[in-house]
Amino acid sequence: MKYLPIDSQLFVSNRARLNQLLKPKSIAIFNSNDIMPTNADGTMGFKQNSDLFYLSGIDQEETIVLLFPDSPDPKHREILFIRETSELIAIWEGYKYTKEHAREVSGIQTVYWSSQFEQILTTLVFEADNIYLNSNEHIRNSSVVQTRDAKFIQWVKEHYPLHHLERVAPLMYQLRVIKNSIEIAQLSEAIRITELGFRRLLKFTKPGVAEYEIEAELLHEFVRNRSKGFAYQPIIASGANACVLHYIENSRPCNDGDLLLLDVAAEYANYNADLTRTIPVNGKYTARQRQVYDAVHRAFKFAKSILQVGALWSEYQYEVEKFIEAELIGLGLFDKTDVKNQNPEAPLFKKYFMHGTSHHLGLDVHDVWNRYRRFEAGMVFTIEPGIYIQEEGLGVRLENNVLITADGNIDLMGNIPMDADEIEDLMNS
């Protein structure tokens, strides 16, 4: 792996916390993600299942974690199954975990080859009443292929139809939204690398540069600092492209007088940063661009002031929307009378601010969450207000990553320039 080793105590602690939530006499089973095919003999890059990584730190395909806290045999209360390597695999694919290395990384002492899984499970499963199985229950999940988890659920139903099946996803979501100090350190490194990339592109961006050239500059900086690359498909949107929320073509030139919206960030050790900035291609905001920029910046500061312990997402989102509504009036996009007469089912602000202000961040960019759970210390959120004026070809979004604590919140991206004057100074220095 490019990233430095993570303290195995993180994974030991995560498993212990999950074990406390399982019903008595339960087995919980987690599978790695598959390597997905492309065409001919090609494959996509491997991305580990976030829950399996959270519990083991193992970053390799064909991995299984089995937890059985009440096993009569102590050595079978935590089991890790990894792919058996060979000289041939080493020649063609390179290093794979040895059992010794897997123990060191995960803190799990009992390690078998993945080929032994069915045999070992058979010796354990009849001592258990419940089998906890994993699935992707994120409200924005839209999988169109059958995942390894989905295939495994069917396999368990066929082989152990009289066991009681339980959903482990709600328990994982409960645990993963609270980050400990080791996780914050991984996120902070992803953020540090992201800052290096952003400062690099401030010097690089100028009229005539293509969006894809900026993407290349960022990727270079990210990878040379131990990142696998982008945490998500980068959005490098100049001019009117900024009004397309998920613009990922990144193919057009950046023209003199345009704004450039950059929703770009690095991952590190499977943890993800999430940054958005909007900069002037020529190094100087026009008067109108500055008006809109400052309105979004004020909205960011307002959102940060109310992102605190005890808040509920729906209430928080409503307060930010009302703030932005007032800013839109100030920008002359509609007036108070228009608001008074608007259809409450289709408020006017939605034309210019149509997305959520914040989402959880961690092993997934849009990390797992429960929208009805009040904010707690240890949660990490993005804050990303925006204003998009399609008729003017003008879009501005600003985004930082913020840790909630018992004493307020901490902007983990506080060192990354956001103030418009500072951005202009850096671009022109």
C-alpha positions in Angstrom: 0.0 0.0 0.0 1.2 3.5 -0.6 0.0 4.7 2.8 1.9 4.2 6.0 0.7 1.5 8.5 -2.3 2.3 10.7 -2.2 1.4 14.4 -4.0 -1.9 14.6 -5.6 -0.8 17.8 -8.1 1.1 15.7 -9.4 -2.2 14.2 -9.2 -4.1 17.6 -11.3 -1.3 19.1 -13.8 -1.2 16.3 -14.4 -5.0 16.5 -14.9 -4.8 20.3 -17.5 -2.0 19.9 -19.4 -4.0 17.3 -19.3 -7.2 19.4 -21.1 -5.3 22.2 -24.0 -4.6 19.9 -24.5 -8.2 18.6 -27.2 -10.4 20.1 -26.0 -13.4 22.2 -24.8 -16.5 20.2 -24.3 -14.5 17.0 -21.9 -14.7 14.1 -21.2 -11.6 12.0 -19.6 -12.0 8.5 -18.1 -9.4 6.3 -16.8 -9.8 2.8 -14.4 -7.7 0.7 -15.5 -6.2 -2.5 -15.0 -7.9 -5.8 -12.6 -6.7 -8.4 -14.9 -5.6 -11.2 -14.2 -6.5 -14.9 -14.1 -4.0 -17.7 -13.5 -5.5 -21.2 -11.4 -8.3 -22.6 -9.1 -9.3 -19.6 -9.2 -5.8 -18.0 -10.3 -5.0 -14.5 -11.1 -1.8 -12.6 -8.9 -0.7 -9.7 -9.7 -2.5 -6.4 -11.7 -0.6 -3.7 -12.1 -2.3 -0.4 -15.4 -2.7 1.3 -15.5 0.1 3.9 -17.0 -2.0 6.7 -14.4 -4.8 6.3 -11.6 -2.3 6.3 -13.1 -0.6 9.4 -12.9 -3.9 11.2 -9.6 -5.3 10.0 -7.5 -2.8 8.0 -7.0 -5.5 5.4 -6.9 -3.9 1.9 -7.0 -6.9 -0.4 -9.6 -8.8 -2.4 -11.0 -12.2 -1.4 -11.0 -11.3 2.3 -13.5 -12.3 4.9 -13.9 -11.3 8.6 -15.9 -13.5 10.9 -16.8 -12.4 14.4 -18.3 -14.9 16.9 -17.9 -13.4 20.4 -19.6 -16.3 22.1 -17.7 -19.1 20.4 -16.9 -21.9 22.9 -13.4 -22.0 21.3 -11.6 -18.6 22.1 -9.4 -18.8 19.0 -12.6 -18.7 16.9 -14.1 -15.5 18.3 -12.3 -13.5 15.7 -11.2 -15.0 12.4 -9.7 -13.5 9.3 -9.7 -15.3 5.9 -7.2 -14.0 3.3 -6.4 -15.1 -0.2 -3.6 -17.7 -0.3 -0.7 -16.5 -2.3 1.9 -18.5 -4.4 5.0 -18.0 -6.4 2.9 -17.7 -9.5 0.6 -15.0 -8.0 3.7 -13.1 -6.7 5.2 -13.1 -10.2 2.0 -11.8 -11.9 0.4 -9.7 -9.2 3.0 -8.9 -6.7 2.8 -9.0 -2.9 -0.2 -10.4 -1.1 -0.7 -10.6 2.7 1.1 -13.4 4.5 -0.7 -14.7 7.6 1.9 -13.0 9.8 1.4 -9.6 8.1 -2.4 -9.9 8.3 -2.2 -10.6 12.0 0.0 -7.5 12.4 -2.2 -5.2 10.4 -5.6 -6.4 11.8 -4.8 -7.6 15.3 -6.8 -10.8 14.5 -4.7 -13.7 15.6 -6.6 -16.6 13.9 -6.0 -16.4 10.2 -7.0 -19.0 7.6 -6.9 -19.0 3.8 -10.1 -17.9 2.1 -10.4 -21.4 0.5 -11.0 -22.7 4.0 -14.0 -20.5 4.8 -16.9 -22.9 4.1 -15.2 -25.7 6.1 -14.5 -23.5 9.1 -17.9 -21.9 9.0 -19.6 -25.3 9.2 -17.7 -26.1 12.4 -19.0 -22.9 14.0 -22.4 -21.9 12.6 -24.5 -24.6 14.5 -23.3 -23.1 17.8 -24.9 -19.8 16.8 -28.5 -18.8 16.6 -28.1 -15.6 14.5 -26.1 -14.7 11.5 -25.4 -11.0 10.9 -25.0 -10.2 7.2 -23.9 -7.0 5.6 -25.5 -5.0 2.8 -25.3 -1.4 1.4 -28.1 0.4 3.1 -27.0 3.9 2.2 -30.0 5.9 1.2 -28.2 7.0 -2.0 -27.1 3.5 -3.0 -28.0 2.7 -6.6 -26.1 -0.5 -7.3 -26.9 -2.0 -10.7 -24.6 -5.0 -10.4 -24.8 -7.9 -7.9 -22.3 -7.3 -5.2 -20.4 -10.0 -3.3 -22.5 -9.2 -0.2 -25.7 -9.8 -2.2 -24.4 -13.1 -3.6 -23.3 -14.2 -0.1 -26.7 -13.4 1.4 -28.3 -15.8 -1.1 -25.6 -18.4 -0.3 -26.3 -18.2 3.4 -30.1 -18.5 2.9 -29.6 -21.6 0.8 -27.1 -23.3 3.2 -28.5 -22.3 6.6 -32.2 -21.6 6.1 -33.1 -22.3 9.8 -30.8 -19.7 11.3 -32.1 -16.2 12.1 -30.6 -13.6 9.8 -29.9 -10.1 11.1 -28.9 -6.8 9.4 -25.5 -5.6 10.5 -25.5 -2.4 8.5 -27.5 -0.4 11.1 -24.9 -1.4 13.7 -22.0 -0.4 11.5 -23.7 2.9 10.7 -24.1 3.6 14.4 -20.4 3.0 15.0 -18.8 4.5 11.9 -20.3 8.0 12.3 -18.2 8.6 15.4 -14.5 9.0 14.5 -11.7 8.4 17.1 -8.3 10.1 17.1 -6.7 7.5 14.8 -9.4 8.0 12.2 -9.1 11.8 12.5 -5.4 11.5 11.9 -6.1 9.6 8.6 -8.6 12.2 7.5 -6.2 15.0 8.4 -3.6 13.4 6.2 -6.0 13.2 3.3 -6.8 16.9 3.9 -3.1 17.8 4.1 -2.5 16.2 0.7 -5.5 18.0 -0.7 -4.2 21.3 0.5 -0.9 20.7 -1.3 -2.8 20.1 -4.5 -4.9 23.1 -4.1 -2.0 25.4 -3.5 -0.3 24.0 -6.5 -3.2 24.7 -8.8 -3.5 28.3 -7.6 -0.1 28.9 -9.2 -0.9 26.8 -12.3 -4.4 28.1 -13.3 -4.5 30.9 -15.9 -6.5 31.7 -19.0 -6.1 29.0 -21.7 -5.3 26.1 -19.4 -7.6 23.2 -19.9 -9.7 21.6 -17.1 -7.9 18.3 -17.7 -4.5 19.9 -17.2 -5.6 21.1 -13.8 -6.8 17.5 -13.1 -3.4 16.2 -14.0 -1.6 18.7 -11.7 -3.7 17.6 -8.8 -3.3 13.9 -9.5 0.5 14.3 -9.6 0.5 16.1 -6.3 -1.8 13.6 -4.6 0.0 10.4 -5.7 3.4 11.7 -4.9 2.2 12.2 -1.3 1.1 8.5 -0.8 -2.5 8.9 -2.0 -4.1 6.5 -4.5 -5.5 9.6 -6.1 -8.8 11.4 -6.1 -11.3 10.6 -3.3 -14.0 10.8 -6.0 -14.4 11.8 -9.6 -13.0 15.3 -9.7 -15.2 18.2 -10.7 -13.1 20.9 -12.5 -15.8 23.1 -13.9 -15.0 26.4 -15.6 -17.6 29.0 -16.5 -21.2 27.7 -17.0 -19.9 24.2 -16.3 -20.1 25.1 -12.6 -23.9 25.1 -12.8 -23.7 21.3 -13.5 -23.4 19.8 -10.0 -21.7 16.6 -11.1 -19.7 17.9 -14.1 -16.9 15.4 -14.5 -16.0 15.8 -18.2 -13.1 18.2 -17.4 -12.4 18.7 -21.0 -12.8 22.4 -21.8 -10.5 25.4 -21.7 -10.6 27.9 -18.8 -11.3 31.3 -20.3 -10.3 34.7 -19.2 -13.0 36.1 -16.9 -14.4 32.7 -16.0 -14.8 31.3 -12.5 -13.4 27.8 -11.9 -15.3 25.6 -9.5 -13.1 22.8 -8.1 -14.7 20.0 -6.2 -11.5 17.9 -5.7 -9.8 16.1 -2.9 -7.4 13.3 -2.1 -8.0 10.0 -0.3 -5.4 8.6 2.1 -5.5 5.0 3.6 -9.1 4.7 2.3 -10.2 7.9 4.2 -11.4 10.7 2.1 -11.2 14.5 2.1 -13.8 16.6 0.3 -12.9 20.1 -0.8 -14.6 22.7 -3.0 -13.2 26.1 -3.9 -14.2 28.6 -6.6 -11.4 30.7 -8.0 -11.1 33.3 -10.8 -9.2 31.9 -13.8 -7.4 35.1 -14.4 -6.7 35.7 -10.7 -9.3 38.5 -10.1 -13.0 38.2 -9.3 -15.3 40.5 -11.2 -17.6 42.7 -9.1 -20.6 40.3 -9.7 -18.5 37.2 -9.1 -17.3 38.7 -5.8 -20.9 39.5 -4.8 -22.0 35.9 -5.3 -18.8 34.5 -3.8 -19.1 36.6 -0.6 -22.7 35.5 -0.3 -21.7 31.8 -0.4 -18.8 32.5 2.0 -21.2 34.1 4.5 -23.5 31.1 4.2 -20.5 28.8 4.9 -19.7 30.8 8.1 -23.3 30.7 9.2 -23.6 26.9 8.6 -20.4 26.4 10.6 -21.8 28.4 13.5 -24.8 26.1 13.9 -23.1 22.8 13.1 -23.0 21.6 16.7 -23.9 18.8 19.2 -27.6 18.3 19.4 -28.6 19.7 16.0 -30.7 17.6 13.7 -29.9 17.5 10.0 -33.4 18.6 8.7 -33.5 21.5 11.1 -29.9 22.5 10.3 -30.6 22.3 6.5 -33.7 24.5 6.9 -31.8 27.2 8.7 -29.1 27.3 6.0 -31.7 27.4 3.3 -33.4 30.4 5.0 -30.0 32.1 5.2 -29.3 31.5 1.6 -32.8 32.7 0.6 -32.0 36.1 2.2 -28.6 36.2 0.3 -30.4 35.5 -3.0 -32.7 38.4 -2.3 -29.6 40.5 -1.7 -28.3 39.4 -5.1 -31.4 40.6 -6.8 -32.6 37.2 -8.0 -36.0 37.6 -6.4 -37.6 39.8 -3.7 -39.5 39.4 -0.4 -42.8 39.7 -2.2 -41.9 36.8 -4.5 -41.0 34.7 -1.5 -44.3 35.6 0.2 -46.2 34.5 -2.9 -44.1 31.4 -3.8 -45.4 27.8 -3.9 -44.2 26.4 -0.6 -43.7 23.0 -2.3 -41.3 24.6 -4.8 -39.5 27.5 -3.0 -37.7 30.0 -5.2 -34.3 29.4 -3.6 -34.3 25.8 -4.9 -33.5 27.1 -8.4 -30.2 28.5 -7.1 -29.4 26.2 -4.2 -30.7 22.7 -4.8 -28.5 20.4 -2.7 -27.8 19.5 0.9 -25.4 21.7 3.0 -23.6 18.9 4.7 -22.9 15.1 4.7 -20.9 12.8 6.9 -17.3 12.1 5.8 -15.0 9.1 6.4 -14.2 5.8 4.7 -16.9 6.9 2.2 -17.1 10.4 0.8 -20.8 10.4 1.4 -20.3 8.4 4.6 -22.9 6.2 6.3 -25.4 8.0 8.5 -28.9 8.2 10.0 -30.6 11.4 9.2 -32.7 11.2 12.4 -29.7 11.0 14.7 -28.8 14.2 16.4 -25.3 15.5 15.9 -22.7 14.2 18.3 -19.1 14.9 19.2 -16.8 12.8 17.0 -18.9 13.2 13.8 -17.1 14.7 10.8 -19.2 16.7 8.3 -18.7 18.6 5.1 -20.1 22.1 4.9 -20.8 23.0 1.3 -23.2 25.8 0.5 -23.5 27.0 -3.1 -25.3 29.4 -5.4 -25.8 28.6 -9.1 -27.1 31.2 -11.5 -27.6 29.4 -14.8 -28.8 32.5 -16.6 -25.5 34.2 -15.8 -23.4 31.1 -16.4 -22.1 31.6 -12.8 -21.7 29.0 -10.1 -20.0 29.2 -6.7 -19.6 26.5 -4.1 -17.3 26.4 -1.0 -16.7 23.3 1.1 -14.6 22.4 4.1 -14.5 19.3 6.4 -15.5 20.0 10.0 -15.2 17.9 13.2 -17.8 18.3 15.9 -16.6 18.3 19.5 -18.2 18.8 22.8 -16.8 22.3 22.9 -17.8 23.4 19.4 -16.5 22.4 16.0 -13.0 22.3 14.4 -12.5 23.2 10.8 -10.0 20.5 9.6 -9.5 22.5 6.5 -8.9 25.8 8.2 -5.4 26.2 6.7 -6.7 25.9 3.1 -7.4 29.4 1.7 -11.1 30.3 1.3 -11.1 34.1 1.7 -11.4 35.7 -1.7 -8.7 38.3 -1.1 -6.3 35.6 0.0 -7.0 33.5 -3.1 -6.4 36.5 -5.3 -3.1 37.3 -3.5 -1.9 33.7 -3.9 -2.8 33.5 -7.5 -1.0 36.8 -8.3 2.0 36.4 -6.1 
